[in-house]
Amino acid sequence: MQKQSMPAAIIYILYFCNEWKEWSSMRLVMATTEPDKIRKALQKLIRRRDVEYGGQPGDIADLELSSLNSCLSHAYISTHDDGALEI
């Protein structure tokens, strides 16, 4: 019997960064496999004015996380497959 592999989990990582989103400025805020946790953290950071958001208020719940990056200033979201080696 052949063993079926489970799909790799996607890990979402939220960073603070400078307005140009340079890798050297990135500071880890959180990492999770649940996109809603990233959304809730972003909403909290926006309310506290730690992050600037240039989109419509309802967009955070509706847009793909990768699309939110273009609306954020001083924050960046990256996605990675669990266990993937990125060189």
Protein Blocks (a to p, Z undefined) as FASTA:
>chain_A
ZZdddddddddddddddfkopaklpccfbdcfbfklmmmmmmmmmmnopaccfbdfklmm
mmcfklmmmmpghiacddddehiacZZ
